[in-house]
């Protein structure tokens, strides 16, 4: 039987009784039609799963009690940050979802020279909350107990100025790149992968990245769409250097 995993953004301890988040409660009650006595698994991103039992299913809330705690060790040994040029509409949702499934540790939405998506403060806040919910949902499905950080959208140059040199391998996905995935050597600091939006990275973007110490990574002879490129690169890097 499939394990029902639910992300809860609050501290979890064995024995605690708590109401499920409203949307999760509705899904449990109306879609899954679970009842008192059925089991679910809660997690909050601290690295553990919390097997729980449903106590009550009401019209407005579902109450569960945590029965135990189980630490999980299914995070990739290759710590990767995906710095993704913000893509339009559902493309960005897909990227966040699949990057989470592929084990990425952090996602940074970038506003670049050719970005077509414009975000004012209010819209940026709403999109950030949405992307974080997408990442949490992907963790529910994929069995991850740590939710990758999704940072607020930021301009590429601003992000580069604040980027710390912690030993992570700095890569930018470029058709003219000279680095091959199989020849890369990662340290425990992992890597940062920059992927352009629909129009690709512009000439000013590439200059800024080069000056910041990024190396061009080339996947092959074909040009990939933005929603394909980063995910293909993550899958290749995880297969060659991680745990796929």
N, C-alpha and C positions, 0 to 999 in steps of 0.2 A: 504494500500500500504506500502511496506517495506521502512523504512527510510534508505537512503544511508548515511552512516557515513564515514568520511575521516579524517585520522590523518594528521595534518599539524604541522611540527616542527618549529613553529615561533609564535611570539605574535599575538593574535587575538583581534580585537576591533570592535565594532559595526560601520558599515558604511565603513569599509575598503574594498578595492578591491585587490584581489591577484590572482596570477596564482597557480593552483593546482600543487602539485608535479608531475613530468613527468609521472611516472607509474600510479598514480591515475587519471591523466588527460586522459591517453590513455584508461584506463578502463571505465571511464565515457563516453568518446566519441565513442569508437569502440565496447565495449562489451554491455554497458547499453544503448547506443545510446540516451543519454540525449541531449536536445537542450536548447537554450537560453529560459529562463523563467521557466525551471524546478528547483525544490528545492533539496538541499542536506544539510547535517549537518556536520560542521567542528568541530574538537576538537584538543587541543594541550596538554592535560594532566593536565590542571590547575583545573579540577573539573567541568568545564562547557561545555555545548554544544552550538554551534553557528549556528543556522538555517541560511542558506544562499540561494541566488538565483544565478543561472548561467547567466552570462551576455553574454558571447560569447564562442563558441566552434570552435576553429580553428584547422588547421592541426598540429600545434606544441604545442599549449597550450590551456587550458581552464581557463577562467577568471570567478571568482565568487565574489559576494559582500555579506558581512555579514549583516544580517538583524536584528538580536537580539542576546541576550545572555541568557542562561538558566542554572542555577546551578543545578547539579545532586547530589542526596544523595543515591547512590546505592553501596557504598563501604562497605565491611563487617566490622562489629564491632570487629571481631577477626583478629588482624593484625598478619599475618604469613609470615615468611621467609622460602623459600624452598632452602636448600643447597643441590644441586643435584650432585652426582658423574656424570661426563660427560659421556653420553651414545653415542654410535656410530650412525652416520648418522641421518636418519629421526626420530629415537627414541627421540633424544634430542629436535628436533623441536616439536614433539608431546607433550612432557612433558612441554615445555615452553608455547605452545598454550593452553593446557588444564588447566595448573596451573593458567594461567591468567584468563581463563573463570571461574575458581573456586574461584577467588577473592584474590589470593596471592598478598602480598604487595611488595615482593622482591624475586629475584631469584639469587642464587650464584652458578655458575658452579664450582664444586670441582674436583681437580685432586688428586686421592687417591691411596692407596697402590696397588690396583688391576685395576686401570684405564687402559683401552686398547687404549684410544685415546691419541695421542701425538700431542701437539700444540706448534709449534715454534712461535716466536713473530708475524710474518706476518700472519700466519694462525689463530692465536688466535684473532687478530684484525678483520679479516674477519668474523670469526664465531660470535664474539660479535656483530658486526653490523647486521649480519643475525638474530641472536636470538632477538635482540631488535626490528627488523622489524616484526618478528613473533609475539612478544608480542603486538606491536601496532596494527597489523592486527586483533589479537584476541580481542582487545578492540573495534575495529570497529564493529565486529560481535556481541559481547556480550553486547554492550551498556555501557561499562565502560568509564568514562571520565577522569580517572587517569590511566596512563600507569605504570605498576609495574617496578621498577628499575631492570635491568639485569646487574649484576656486571661482571667485567672481570674474566675469569677463574683464579683460584688460588689454590695453593697446600693446602691441608687440614691443615697441621701443621702451615703454614704461616697464614692462615685465623684464626685459633684458637688463635694464639698469639695476633692478633689484635682485637679479639672479645671483645666488651665492655659488662660488666655485668649491663644491664639496667633493669633487673627484668623480662625479657622475659623467658618463660619456655623453657628449652633446652632439645630437644628430638632427639634421633637417632633411626631410624627404624631398629629393630633387631629381628630375629626369636626367640632369647632367652630372649628378653626383658620382664620385669615384669610389666611395666606400661600398664594400659588399658585406651583406649581413653575416655570412659565414666566417669572414676574416676579423670581425670585431672582437675586442677583448674587454670584458666588463669587470670592474672591481665590485666590492660589496656595496658601493654607493649606487650602483645601477646605471640608469641612463635617462636622458630626456630626449623625446622625439617630437619635432615640430612638423606639423602638416598644414599646408595652406588650405584656404577655402575653395569654393567652386572655381575661381579664376586662377588658382595657384598662388604661389608666393611671388610678389613683384620684385623688381630689380632693387628697390630701396630696402625691402625686407631682407633680401639675400645679402646685401652689403652689411646690414646691421648684424645679421646672424654670423657672417664670416668674421666680422670685427670682434664679436663676442666669443669666438672660439668654436663655433659649430662647424661640423663636417657634413658634407653632402652624402646622403645615403641613397643608393640606387637599387630598386627592386628588380628591374628587368627592362626589356625593350619596349614595353607597352605603357601608355599613359593611363593611369587609373583615376577614377573619379574620387573626389575628396572623401565620400562615405565608404569607399573601398580601400583607398591607399593606406590610411593609418591602421585600419583593422588588419589588412594583409601584412603590413610591417610588424605589428604587434604579434601576430600569429607566428610569423617567421622567426622573430627574435625569441619568443618563448619556446619555440620548437628547437632552436639551435642552442640557446643559452639558458633557458628556463626549465619549465616542468611539463611542457606539452609533449 
